[in-house]
Every structure is written in C-alpha cells, then in structure tokens.
Amino acid sequence: MNTKYILSAFLSSLALLSYSQKGIPPKEDTKKTTITNYPAHLEYNSALASGLKTAKDWRVTPAATGLGKPRMLYIGKKGQLYVTRRDAGDVLMLTDTNKDGKFDDMTRVADFPGVHGITSKDNYMYLCNNNKVLRYALNEDGTLGKAADTLIKDLPSGGQHANRTMDFGPDGKLYISVGSVCNDCKESDKETATMLQVDPITWKRTLYASGLRNTIGFDWQPQTKEMWGVDNGGDAKGDEWPPEELNHIVLGGNYGFPFAYAKREVDQSREDPVGNTKEGWASKTQPSVLEFPAHSAPIAFAFFDNGKNKGDALVCWHGSWNRQNPSGYKVERIKFDSRGNPIGSEDFLAGFLIGNERFGRPAGLAIGTDAVYVSDDANGIIYALKQK
C-alpha cells in the first residue's frame, strides 16, 4: 500500500473541505473603504448646551454632570436614576432629594467590571457585562444587596461588540442582545449576532433571533407587545452603506448578517455561504422596516409607555467615526401609528454636532412618567427632557 499517496489524498481532502466550509469567493473583485473621521471633541459648557434643539413643546436641562462615561440608564421605583459605567466598572444611583429637577445625591451601589446592561424585576436588580448576568436584591432605599447571584457566566466572548443589554419581555422571559465578535465575519459561535431568550426559572437560554450584527437597543411596543430593535450596520463598506436598521424582531427571524443588510440588500464583498448563494440566503431573511444613515451608531432604544406620546420610540445615535460627513450625535423620535407600525421619524434632541466638532454622544436612555433622561458618555452629562 502506498502510504504517501493515502496521506496526500487525505491532506487534499482536508484542504477541499476547509475551502468548502469557507464558502465560494465573490465572482467579481470587491473593494472595502473606510474613512476615519472623528469629529473633534468639545468640552461641555452652558453656552453649548443652550444651543441644543428639542422637539416642539419639550425643554432640556442638564440633570447631572461630572459622571465620567455614563452608559445605560434605569429609573427606580422612587424616581432614582441608576447609571451603568462600563469603563469605571460600577453602577451609580442618582437621587433628586429636593425635587428641583437636578440630581444632588450620588451613591455607588455596585462594583462589576465591564457592567453595561441593567434591568429590574420583582425587587431584584439585574446587571450584565460581556459574559455574566448578576442579580442583586433591591433594598427599600434603592441600594443593592452586597451579595450577588451569578445567573449566567458563559455568554459568548465580547470581541468587537461587548456591550450587552437585556430586559424582561411581556412574556416574563429575559432577553439578552449579543453582538457580533467582529465587523462582518461569519460567526463561529451560534449565540453571537443574536437575541437570546432566557427562562427566568431554569436560566436556560435559546436563540430567539439571529443575523443581528449589534442590536444594543430593543424594546416592546406597548400597544402590540411586539419587539423592535435598532441594529448597527457594518463598517468599511463606504460612507452610505449599509444603513442602520429598525427591525421588527420575531421568534426565529434571521436578519441577514453577515451576508445581507436592510431590505435584503446583499453584501457583494462577502463570499457565498456554504451550499447557497448570498441572494438565496437573503431571500429567506427578515427585511428591515426603516433605514437610517450609515454609521450613526444606534445604542439605546425605548418606547413611551404612557401619555400622549405612548407608542412612539426614541433612539440614541452615538455618532459616526468612519464617514466623511458625520452622522448621528442626537436622539431621534420614531413615530408609530395606532396599529403599532412605524411611519416616520423626527429629531427629538439635536445640536451636539457643530460642523466637524461635537460636544456630546448620546448613549443611554430612560423614559419616566415626567421626564426623559439621556446620558452623554463623552462629557459625563445626564440630560433631562420635560414637556412644557
């Protein structure tokens, strides 16, 4: 028996298998283009803040300053505002003790490296970083118990998108957004670029939706109880494509990443998936419902649950770093009709971007009964918006 021939054939088979697993390269040459353009940072001052533009009949004031890099926000039962600080690795509780519209008391209630996502249910506070979900007992004064229960400790590696967010849905299940590890590669872990659903009794998790590159912000429309989220499109594909997406997120839905974006628009720079074409893959995905300028970087997203704005949503656009003409750097209102369908959008809080300079990057969002809070993680500000 010729062992050299057998070994050669075996190695050739492995090479063919490896090639087939990667898919078939694009038929035509493609080019990726990235323009790096970070708008220059301006330090916060009252004169700049006075130039902020709000939606009609709303006014904005700074409710807290000097917070470093505040990210996600959550409103407590007694009106406290909880703030996660990923870079500092802690959670702050802000309180307005004299009810003048400004937070004058700050308490550090948790230390948790990389903490980002936050939610609460049944007198417990839930926090998550890139791979863990912790649960703390909520004390009467809003502080958190010292001992935390580790509910999940093996979420996928963070990679490029480590900013996990989570919330409980109308069905009582916990939902966790897990972004892609890299910009646009085919993920090796089936739980990346997904929305996970977690059973709060067993803490076992399943895939709820896939093909979501990085849906940090998601929420449920209060009238229909349906999930919606804003997804970040890929980089290095030019100034105007792919767009950022508003998606109606459904059980079992595939939203196209990494082979397609928006309304089933194929990414021609990608290889064909194994056993299929990009076009064939895209035809079975869920199309986006609304699109927004590329690289605007959506983070927080939340619906108004009450009042005359009930059913509309707000999204924080963190702002671009990789397009010639900057986009984002604002909070936008997405209008929904009485049937729970989005019908358009308008600026809700704008003016952070002045030419190619910016003095704020909206990140976190919390909608209360009498105020909307927006965190700016560039200048460490919490803004409060109230109706006139």
C-alpha positions as CSV (number, residue, x, y, z in Angstrom):
1,M,0.0,0.0,0.0
2,N,1.3,3.4,-0.9
3,T,1.1,5.4,2.4
4,K,2.5,8.5,0.7
5,Y,-0.4,8.5,-1.7
6,I,-3.0,7.9,1.0
7,L,-1.6,10.8,3.1
8,S,-1.5,13.1,0.1
9,A,-5.1,12.3,-0.7
10,F,-6.2,12.8,2.9
11,L,-4.5,16.2,3.1
12,S,-6.1,17.2,-0.3
13,S,-9.5,16.2,1.1
14,L,-8.9,18.3,4.2
15,A,-7.9,21.3,2.0
16,L,-11.1,20.9,-0.1
17,L,-13.2,20.6,3.0
18,S,-11.7,23.7,4.5
19,Y,-12.2,25.6,1.3
20,S,-15.9,24.5,1.0
21,Q,-16.6,25.4,4.6
22,K,-15.5,29.0,3.9
23,G,-17.9,29.3,1.0
24,I,-17.3,30.4,-2.6
25,P,-15.5,33.7,-3.0
26,P,-17.3,36.6,-4.8
27,K,-17.2,36.3,-8.6
28,E,-16.0,39.9,-9.0
29,D,-13.3,41.8,-7.2
30,T,-14.7,44.0,-4.4
31,K,-13.2,46.9,-2.5
32,K,-13.6,47.9,1.1
33,T,-13.2,51.6,2.0
34,T,-13.0,53.1,5.5
35,I,-12.8,56.8,6.0
36,T,-11.7,57.7,9.6
37,N,-13.2,60.9,10.7
38,Y,-13.6,61.5,14.4
39,P,-15.4,64.9,15.0
40,A,-13.2,66.9,17.3
41,H,-14.3,66.8,21.0
42,L,-15.6,69.9,22.7
43,E,-15.8,70.1,26.5
44,Y,-19.3,70.8,27.8
45,N,-20.3,74.3,28.8
46,S,-23.6,76.0,29.4
47,A,-23.3,78.1,26.2
48,L,-23.0,75.0,24.0
49,A,-25.9,73.3,26.0
50,S,-28.1,76.3,25.4
51,G,-27.8,75.6,21.6
52,L,-29.4,72.1,21.9
53,K,-32.6,71.8,19.9
54,T,-35.6,69.8,21.2
55,A,-38.8,68.6,19.7
56,K,-41.7,71.0,19.9
57,D,-43.1,71.6,23.5
58,W,-40.0,70.0,25.1
59,R,-37.2,71.6,27.1
60,V,-33.9,70.2,28.1
61,T,-31.6,70.8,31.1
62,P,-28.5,69.1,32.5
63,A,-29.7,67.0,35.5
64,A,-26.2,65.7,36.5
65,T,-22.6,66.4,35.4
66,G,-19.1,65.1,36.0
67,L,-20.1,61.4,35.7
68,G,-17.2,60.2,33.6
69,K,-18.7,57.9,30.9
70,P,-22.3,57.1,31.9
71,R,-23.9,54.5,29.6
72,M,-27.2,52.7,30.3
73,L,-29.9,54.2,32.5
74,Y,-32.8,52.7,34.5
75,I,-35.4,54.5,36.6
76,G,-36.1,53.1,40.0
77,K,-39.5,52.8,41.8
78,K,-38.9,56.0,43.8
79,G,-37.6,58.1,40.9
80,Q,-33.9,57.2,41.4
81,L,-31.8,57.1,38.3
82,Y,-29.4,54.1,38.0
83,V,-26.4,54.6,35.7
84,T,-24.1,51.9,34.5
85,R,-20.5,52.9,33.9
86,R,-18.7,50.3,31.8
87,D,-15.3,51.9,31.9
88,A,-15.4,52.5,35.7
89,G,-17.0,49.1,36.3
90,D,-19.7,50.4,38.6
91,V,-23.3,51.4,39.0
92,L,-24.4,54.8,40.4
93,M,-27.8,55.7,41.9
94,L,-28.7,59.3,41.5
95,T,-31.4,60.9,43.6
96,D,-33.1,64.3,43.4
97,T,-33.6,64.9,47.1
98,N,-35.1,68.4,46.9
99,K,-37.2,67.8,43.7
100,D,-35.7,70.7,41.8
101,G,-35.1,68.6,38.6
102,K,-31.4,68.1,39.3
103,F,-29.8,65.0,40.9
104,D,-27.9,66.1,44.1
105,D,-27.1,62.8,45.7
106,M,-25.0,60.0,44.3
107,T,-24.4,56.5,45.7
108,R,-22.2,53.8,44.2
109,V,-24.5,50.7,44.6
110,A,-22.5,48.1,42.7
111,D,-19.0,47.3,41.5
112,F,-18.9,45.0,38.5
113,P,-16.1,45.2,35.9
114,G,-17.4,46.0,32.4
115,V,-21.0,46.4,33.6
116,H,-23.3,47.7,30.8
117,G,-26.9,46.3,30.7
118,I,-29.4,46.9,33.5
119,T,-33.0,46.0,34.3
120,S,-35.2,45.2,37.3
121,K,-38.0,42.8,38.2
122,D,-39.7,41.6,41.4
123,N,-37.5,43.6,43.8
124,Y,-34.3,42.4,42.1
125,M,-31.8,44.4,40.0
126,Y,-30.1,42.6,37.1
127,L,-26.8,43.7,35.7
128,C,-24.7,42.2,32.9
129,N,-21.3,42.6,31.3
130,N,-19.9,40.8,28.2
131,N,-20.2,37.3,29.7
132,K,-22.1,37.4,33.0
133,V,-25.5,38.2,34.3
134,L,-25.8,39.1,38.1
135,R,-28.8,39.5,40.3
136,Y,-28.9,41.7,43.4
137,A,-31.7,42.1,46.0
138,L,-33.1,45.6,45.9
139,N,-33.2,47.3,49.3
140,E,-36.0,49.6,50.4
141,D,-33.8,52.7,49.9
142,G,-32.9,51.6,46.4
143,T,-29.4,50.4,47.2
144,L,-28.4,46.9,46.2
145,G,-27.7,43.9,48.4
146,K,-24.0,43.2,48.9
147,A,-24.2,39.6,47.7
148,A,-24.9,39.0,44.0
149,D,-26.3,35.8,42.5
150,T,-24.4,34.8,39.3
151,L,-27.2,33.6,37.0
152,I,-25.2,33.3,33.8
153,K,-21.4,33.2,33.5
154,D,-20.8,31.9,29.9
155,L,-22.1,34.4,27.4
156,P,-20.0,34.5,24.2
157,S,-16.7,36.4,24.2
158,G,-17.3,40.1,23.6
159,G,-14.9,40.7,20.8
160,Q,-15.7,43.9,18.9
161,H,-19.1,44.2,20.4
162,A,-19.0,43.6,24.1
163,N,-21.8,45.9,25.2
164,R,-24.6,43.5,26.3
165,T,-28.0,44.8,27.1
166,M,-31.0,42.9,28.5
167,D,-34.6,43.4,29.6
168,F,-37.7,41.3,30.6
169,G,-40.4,41.0,27.9
170,P,-44.2,41.0,28.3
171,D,-43.9,37.2,28.5
172,G,-41.8,37.3,31.6
173,K,-38.7,36.0,29.8
174,L,-35.3,37.7,29.9
175,Y,-33.9,38.8,26.6
176,I,-30.2,39.5,26.0
177,S,-28.7,41.1,23.0
178,V,-25.3,39.6,21.9
179,G,-23.4,41.4,19.2
180,S,-21.0,40.0,16.6
181,V,-17.5,39.3,17.6
182,C,-16.0,41.1,14.6
183,N,-17.1,43.5,11.9
184,D,-18.6,41.2,9.3
185,C,-17.1,37.8,9.5
186,K,-19.1,34.6,9.7
187,E,-19.5,33.9,13.4
188,S,-18.2,30.6,14.9
189,D,-20.4,30.8,18.0
190,K,-24.1,30.4,17.2
191,E,-25.0,32.7,20.1
192,T,-23.2,35.7,18.6
193,A,-25.1,38.3,16.5
194,T,-28.3,37.2,18.1
195,M,-31.1,37.9,20.5
196,L,-31.2,35.3,23.3
197,Q,-34.3,34.3,25.3
198,V,-33.7,33.2,28.9
199,D,-36.1,31.2,31.1
200,P,-36.0,33.0,34.5
201,I,-36.8,29.8,36.3
202,T,-34.1,27.4,34.9
203,W,-31.9,30.2,33.4
204,K,-31.5,28.1,30.3
205,R,-31.3,30.1,27.1
206,T,-32.3,29.7,23.5
207,L,-31.9,31.6,20.3
208,Y,-34.8,34.0,19.7
209,A,-33.5,35.7,16.6
210,S,-30.3,35.7,14.6
211,G,-28.4,37.7,11.9
212,L,-28.4,40.8,14.2
213,R,-25.0,42.4,14.0
214,N,-25.3,44.5,17.1
215,T,-28.8,45.4,18.4
216,I,-27.9,47.1,21.6
217,G,-31.2,48.9,21.9
218,F,-34.5,47.0,21.9
219,D,-37.9,47.3,23.5
220,W,-41.6,46.2,23.2
221,Q,-44.2,48.4,21.5
222,P,-46.8,48.9,24.4
223,Q,-49.9,48.5,22.3
224,T,-48.9,45.4,20.3
225,K,-46.4,43.9,22.8
226,E,-44.1,43.2,19.8
227,M,-40.3,43.5,20.0
228,W,-38.4,46.2,18.0
229,G,-34.7,47.0,17.9
230,V,-32.2,49.1,16.1
231,D,-29.2,47.3,14.5
232,N,-25.7,48.7,13.8
233,G,-24.6,48.1,10.2
234,G,-21.1,47.0,9.1
235,D,-18.0,49.2,8.7
236,A,-15.5,49.5,5.8
237,K,-18.2,49.4,3.1
238,G,-18.3,53.1,2.2
239,D,-19.9,56.3,3.6
240,E,-23.5,55.5,2.8
241,W,-23.9,51.7,3.1
242,P,-25.0,49.7,4.9
243,P,-27.7,51.7,6.6
244,E,-28.6,51.4,10.3
245,E,-31.8,49.4,10.7
246,L,-35.1,49.4,12.6
247,N,-36.2,45.8,12.8
248,H,-39.4,44.1,13.9
249,I,-37.8,41.2,15.8
250,V,-39.8,38.0,15.7
251,L,-39.2,34.5,17.1
252,G,-36.9,32.5,14.6
253,G,-36.2,35.6,12.5
254,N,-32.9,35.8,10.6
255,Y,-32.0,39.5,9.9
256,G,-29.3,38.8,7.3
257,F,-25.9,39.5,8.9
258,P,-23.3,38.9,7.6
259,F,-24.5,38.4,4.1
260,A,-27.2,41.0,3.8
261,Y,-28.4,44.2,5.3
262,A,-31.5,46.4,5.3
263,K,-34.3,45.2,3.0
264,R,-32.4,42.0,1.9
265,E,-29.6,44.0,0.2
266,V,-26.8,41.6,-0.4
267,D,-23.2,42.4,0.7
268,Q,-21.3,41.8,-2.5
269,S,-18.0,41.9,-0.7
270,R,-18.8,38.6,1.1
271,E,-18.2,35.1,-0.1
272,D,-21.3,32.9,-0.8
273,P,-22.4,30.9,2.2
274,V,-21.8,27.1,2.2
275,G,-24.4,25.3,0.0
276,N,-26.1,28.6,-1.0
277,T,-25.7,31.9,-2.7
278,K,-25.8,35.3,-0.9
279,E,-29.0,36.1,-2.8
280,G,-30.6,32.8,-1.8
281,W,-29.6,33.4,1.8
282,A,-31.0,37.0,1.7
283,S,-34.3,35.9,0.3
284,K,-35.2,34.0,3.5
285,T,-34.2,36.8,5.9
286,Q,-36.4,39.4,7.6
287,P,-36.1,42.8,5.9
288,S,-35.7,45.9,7.9
289,V,-38.7,48.2,8.4
290,L,-36.9,51.6,8.4
291,E,-33.4,52.6,7.5
292,F,-31.2,55.4,8.8
293,P,-27.9,57.0,7.7
294,A,-24.9,54.6,7.8
295,H,-22.5,54.6,10.8
296,S,-24.8,56.7,13.0
297,A,-24.3,54.0,15.7
298,P,-27.6,53.4,17.5
299,I,-27.3,52.5,21.2
300,A,-30.3,52.9,23.5
301,F,-33.9,52.4,22.2
302,A,-37.1,52.7,24.2
303,F,-40.9,53.2,23.8
304,F,-43.1,55.7,25.6
305,D,-45.4,53.5,27.6
306,N,-47.8,56.2,28.7
307,G,-49.2,59.7,28.0
308,K,-49.9,61.3,24.6
309,N,-46.6,60.0,23.2
310,K,-47.5,56.4,24.0
311,G,-46.4,54.0,21.3
312,D,-43.6,56.2,19.8
313,A,-40.0,55.3,20.4
314,L,-36.7,57.2,21.0
315,V,-33.3,56.1,19.8
316,C,-29.9,57.4,20.8
317,W,-27.5,57.8,17.9
318,H,-24.0,57.7,19.4
319,G,-22.4,59.2,16.3
320,S,-20.1,58.1,13.4
321,W,-16.4,57.9,13.4
322,N,-16.0,56.5,9.8
323,R,-17.7,58.6,7.2
324,Q,-16.7,61.9,5.5
325,N,-19.8,63.8,6.7
326,P,-20.5,62.9,10.3
327,S,-23.9,61.4,11.2
328,G,-25.8,60.7,14.4
329,Y,-24.9,62.6,17.6
330,K,-28.6,63.1,18.5
331,V,-31.8,61.5,19.8
332,E,-34.5,60.7,17.3
333,R,-38.2,60.0,17.8
334,I,-39.7,57.2,15.7
335,K,-43.4,57.6,15.2
336,F,-45.7,54.6,15.3
337,D,-49.3,54.5,14.1
338,S,-52.2,53.2,16.2
339,R,-51.6,49.7,14.8
340,G,-48.0,49.7,16.0
341,N,-46.3,50.3,12.7
342,P,-43.5,52.9,12.3
343,I,-44.4,55.7,9.9
344,G,-41.6,58.2,10.2
345,S,-39.1,60.0,12.4
346,E,-38.0,63.4,13.6
347,D,-35.3,64.8,15.8
348,F,-36.1,64.8,19.5
349,L,-32.8,66.2,20.9
350,A,-30.2,67.5,18.4
351,G,-27.4,70.1,18.3
352,F,-24.5,68.1,19.7
353,L,-22.8,68.1,16.3
354,I,-21.4,71.5,15.1
355,G,-19.7,71.1,11.8
356,N,-17.0,68.6,12.4
357,E,-17.0,69.1,16.2
358,R,-19.2,67.6,18.8
359,F,-19.8,68.1,22.5
360,G,-21.9,65.1,23.2
361,R,-22.5,61.5,22.3
362,P,-26.0,60.2,23.4
363,A,-25.7,56.7,24.8
364,G,-28.3,55.7,27.4
365,L,-32.0,56.4,27.6
366,A,-34.7,56.1,30.2
367,I,-38.3,57.3,29.8
368,G,-40.1,58.1,33.0
369,T,-43.6,59.4,33.8
370,D,-42.5,63.1,33.9
371,A,-39.1,63.2,32.2
372,V,-36.9,61.6,29.6
373,Y,-33.2,61.1,30.6
374,V,-30.3,60.8,28.2
375,S,-26.7,60.1,29.1
376,D,-23.8,61.6,27.2
377,D,-20.7,59.4,27.7
378,A,-18.4,61.9,26.0
379,N,-18.8,64.7,28.6
380,G,-20.3,62.8,31.5
381,I,-23.7,64.5,31.5
382,I,-27.2,63.3,32.2
383,Y,-29.8,65.5,30.4
384,A,-33.4,65.7,31.4
385,L,-36.2,66.5,28.9
386,K,-39.6,67.5,30.1
387,Q,-42.7,68.7,28.3
388,K,-43.6,72.4,28.7
